[in-house]
């Protein structure tokens, strides 16, 4: 895969942290940053967020009922 050079300016603390984390992982700073971007944009991350959103939408009424925010007191007697 062809590589493209990307220049990024960060504050010294961020640069130091990136160098330390890369060293701890035994990889170059370039590789460390590349891995972070891949994780952030990866399919697994997108799939998780979409699944979580679908779950919340599907069970929104149940959460509202359990927290009593919908004014319905059907949760009484559960337990």
N, C-alpha and C positions, 0 to 999 in steps of 0.2 A: 504494500500500500504506500502510495506517495505521501510524503510528509510536507506540510506547509508550516512555515515559520510564523509564529504569532508573538508579538511583543506586548507585554502587559506591565503596567506600572502599579505597584502596590506599596503600602507603607512598610517601613523596616520591620515592624513586628510581624506582619503577615509573611514577609519574605523569610524571616528567621524561622517562623513556625513551619513554613513549607519545607525549608531545608532540613529542619530537625525531623519532621515526619517522614520525609523521603529517606533520610539516612536510617531512621529506625526500621523502615520497611525494606531497606536494602535496594532501593531503586533511585534513579535520577529524579531531580525535581521535575523535569519535563514529563517523565513517565508518571510521577505522582499526580501532577495536575491533569494529565490526560485521563488517568483512571477516575479522578474525581468528576470530571465532566461526563465521562461515559456513565458513571453511576447515576449522576443527576439526570441525565437524559435517557437512561436505559429503559427498555421495554418493561422490565420488572417493576420499576418505579411507577410508570404510567399505568400499568395493569393494576397495581395495588391501589392507587388513588381512584381509578375508575370503579373498582370493585367496592371500595369503601364508600364512595358517593352513592352507588347503587344500593348498597346495604342500608345506609342511612335513610335514603328516600323510601325504601321498601318498609322499613320498620319505624319510620318517623312517628306514626300514630301510637305505636306501642311505647316508645320512649316518652312521648308526651303524656300518655295515660299513666305510666309508672311514676312519672315525676309530678303528676297532678296538675300540669300546666294547662290541660284542656278543660278543666272544670268538671270532669267526669270522675266520679269516685268509685268506679268499678274495681279498684285495686283493693278495697276493703275486704277482708276475709281471706286474702291470699296469704300463703305463708307456709 
